[in-house]
């Protein structure tokens, strides 16, 4: 009797364990999906990637898993792999709207021209989609479309008025398009929230300098120098302030210090070359422009000024190669502009 009871207990235990194993097997995909979604939401991408890998090993045709895997891989910068996963999700019936949004966000970091249309459609349908707004803002900035980029950075700020990054980026965009009053307004707003923001203070200083408000610019740039003594940028700005004041000796000193910090600083070399030209130190300017072209062979201003300086020094044969290269680049730029205008 005792033996039969033991057998019954063992069999019952095996049945329970089998049932639990089956339940775990059927529950595993849902659990792994939940785990992956939590990981993605908290930006624990390694956790999400691991869970999705296991889930797809169990269920290779799991549409949601392929879709989430594409998202995770996109965030990891693995664009080709993400594209494969998105394609598999699409084949398995991914809703068109979800596919369009993820396609746009994926290609925004890979080939923005290919992504832009999809992102704009998504934004028209969902004007508060912050991730799409951010992708459009950064993409238009990279494409050098300042008016469009400004629109998207402004929308970003409407959705997140206290965020610093879009305001700094918009301020820099205003600087690039010479809207210095707007740039200063953005940088000052940032500095009210975050007085230690180096980029905003540097931008404010350089914007003030561009508006010939030299004393105010110097004050901001000195604060930048105290903040980041290892950066050549405040020194270059202060050198430009010194040049505005006609203090060329101090300008030389400041540019020398900037180049000690970064011997390959193009802005410092450009300012030094122009300063040497203004002081009729033509041989020194030739050396400066030659160094600029070593670092940036297609710098058109350096090519033109080097050719002009060599001609002034009577070194016409040397000047010719730089003149020809300048004309070639100028022709190419004109053709690109014409092509762009025709497409519009």
C-alpha positions, 0 to 999 in steps of 0.5 A, a space after each residue: 500500500 505504501 509503495 502504491 501511495 508513493 507512486 501516486 504522489 510521484 505521478 501527481 507531482 509530475 503532472 503538476 510540474 508538467 502543467 507548470 512547465 506548460 504554463 510557463 512555456 505559454 506565458 514566457 512570450 507575454 512575460 518577455 514582451 512585457 520585460 522588453 517594453 519596460 526596458 525600452 520605456 526606461 531606456 534599458 536597451 540591453 535588457 530590451 534587446 536580450 528579452 526580444 532576442 529570447 522572444 524571437 527565438 521562441 516565436 520567430 513570427 512575433 510581429 510586435 517583437 520584430 517591431 520593438 526590436 527595430 526600435 531598440 536597434 534604432 536607439 542603439 544606432 544599428 540602423 541596417 539591423 533595425 531596417 531588417 527587423 522593421 521589414 519583417 514586422 511589415 511583412 507580418 502585418 504591422 499597421 501602416 501608421 506605426 510602420 510609417 512613424 518608425 520608418 521615418 524615425 529610423 531613416 532620420 538618423 540614416 538618410 534624412 532626405 528619405 525620411 522627411 516626408 514620412 515624418 511630416 505626414 506623421 506630425 500632421 496627424 499627431 502635432 504633439 509627437 515630440 520624438 518626430 518634432 525632434 527628428 525633423 528639427 535635427 534633420 533640417 538643421 543637418 540639411 542646412 534648412 534654417 527656416 524649417 529647422 527653426 519651425 521645428 525647434 520652436 514647436 519643440 519648445 512649445 511642447 517642452 518650454 523648460 527644456 534647455 537643449 532646443 533653446 540653445 540649438 535655436 539660439 545657435 541657429 539664429 546666430 548662423 542666420 545673423 538674427 543676433 537679437 533673437 539669439 541673445 534672447 534665447 541664450 539669456 533665457 537659458 542662462 536664467 535657468 542654467 547660469 553655468 551653460 557654457 554654450 549659451 554664454 559663449 553664444 551670447 558673448 559672440 552675438 554681442 560681439 557681432 552687434 559691436 557691443 564689445 564691452 558686454 561681449 568681453 564680460 561674457 567671454 571672460 566668464 566663459 574663459 573662467 568656466 572652461 580654461 581648456 577651451 580656445 573659443 573664449 580666447 578667440 572671441 576675446 581676441 576679436 574684441 581686442 581687434 575691435 578696440 585696435 589692441 592688436 598686441 593683445 589680439 596676437 597674445 590671445 590667438 597664440 594662447 588659443 592655438 596652444 590649446 588647439 593647434 588645429 583650431 580653424 577659427 583661431 588660424 583664420 583670425 590670425 591670418 586676417 590679423 597678419 594681413 591687416 598688419 601687412 605681415 604677408 609672409 606670416 599670413 601665407 603660412 597661416 592660410 597654408 596651414 588652414 588649407 592643410 586642415 581644410 583643403 576646400 576652404 574657399 576663403 583661404 584659397 582666395 586670400 592665399 592666391 591674392 597674398 601670393 600675387 601681392 608678393 610676386 609669387 604668381 606661379 604659386 598663386 595660380 594653383 590656388 586661383 584655379 582650385 578656387 574657381 573650380 569650387 566656385 563653379 561647383 557651388 554655382 551648379 549645386 545652387 542652380 540644381 537646387 533652385 530648379 528642384 524647387 
